[in-house]
Amino acid sequence: MEYAVSVDRTASNRNFVKFLRHILNFVAATLFLSGAIIQSDGPHFTIMLAGVVTFWIADLVYCFENLKSRIVMLIFNLTVFLFLIGRAVINVFRDDKWWKLYTETGLTFALVSLFVTLMCMQIGAILFEFAETRITQFRRRPKRPDSPLLTDYNKWLALISLILFVMCWVCYMYIEVDKWRFMQGKEYEDYYQLYVNDPPPLFSTFATMMPYALGIYLATFPTKRKAIIPLFMYFVTAVPVFLIGQRNHIVLNALYIFLYFYLRGKFTGEEPWIGKFEKTALIILVPFVVILLAMYNYIRAGSDVDMGVSSLLLDFFDKQGVSFKVLTLGYDAIPNIHNTPFTNYTFGPLIDYWYYGSFGQKFLGAPSLGTGNNEFRATHGNDFSHSMSFVAKDDYLSGHGWGSSYLLETFADFGWLGVIIFSLILGMIFIFAVRMLRKGTIVSVIALTAFCNVFFVARASALGWLQFLWQPHFWITVAICFIGAKMFSVTERKRAPMAGIC
């Protein structure tokens, strides 16, 4: 009886949360459309922004309806607020005429694109889960126990990938420490203007393979005790560049570790990896870490920090939210960007890697894009951040520039249809990626590797987080680990009967 009451209460809570999400969606759409229709001198932008924020909250509610399956989407939405929405919200409270900080055309694009992507990501996730439910109704199969051969294979896969990860980690740290040593006594901006990375070829190759080897090892589902040290080592890889002044890598590494801990405890049916101790540590550490990151913006510039805690937090969201300004500047810059007939920013990482990289230079006679900020890269390459900064940043050739965003790149290539389709696909991928986690499979390796950079898409290239898929280093790492594990596991199985006979 108590169990039945508990089930009814859980179902009732889920229905309430779903009802709340529908209400928020309706309110968000009403606010946004009202602001778009009013078209007054400026206050209507505040109403449109209120609609965007309300839909963002609705997306969060949707994620919490089934957090186990939607944790990736939740984290991505948090980064969307940090990079693309937070600064505008702060502007509203700091300046009653905040819209004058941007051009009207650029601000309209920024707000509309944010509303469209938030709405389409939710729709995409819903469509995927609906289709998945329908398919599984017709394809339910009993789970088969792992065979001894599969168990041996997973053991060897874990061992080989761990050994390879340690080797690659040493090479990676050699390169990162070299950056830190170079920057001693120099200004933060000197890193982008003066540093030239020229490690030994073998070190560079192994360093590139480091996150791939880690993804393979984690895909074997090691125990918590065995996973902690490699994950800590991965976190440490971001320390040298953090000391230089870059915060993004260490934050992304921390998010990756948190996500893996959460998924192992929720999705795989094991004991929670985030227990009372970890939860308490997170509650205590997160506020301090955010304040430290806010202070670090001034520390790296050699300035005194004379702000209160609340001012530091607001300043942190304002500084990290520069990508909202990039949306406005990028939209206004699109008509002035020099494009070749084959320019495509959405698939830019793929095109530049194969056409302007070593393969294209050797077999297609393509020129090199060069290093750093230069005119040829900006006018002939497929990196929107370079092309846009060339026309929107006066000191671009001196090493400065703006970032990018998947919203700008998909719009520049395909218009609003591109923003809609890409956002729908993102929503589907966020749910599908969690489903891909299966012990010792290549699809789980792809998912775990993609998690390293997907949360940076709001202020980076649209497909940059997937560029490892067309890089030979990834597939070489996969081949070494999977083929090696297969060979050793088969050999071990063949020797086992012989040992029994002897």
Helices and strands as residue ranges (DSSP letters): H 2-38, H 43-65, H 67-80, I 81-85, H 86-94, G 98-101, H 104-138, H 148-182, H 190-194, H 201-219, H 224-236, H 239-244, H 248-266, H 276-299, H 309-320, H 322-333, G 334-336, H 348-355, H 358-359, I 360-364, H 375-380, H 384-392, G 396-398, H 406-435, H 442-450, G 454-459, G 464-470, H 472-501
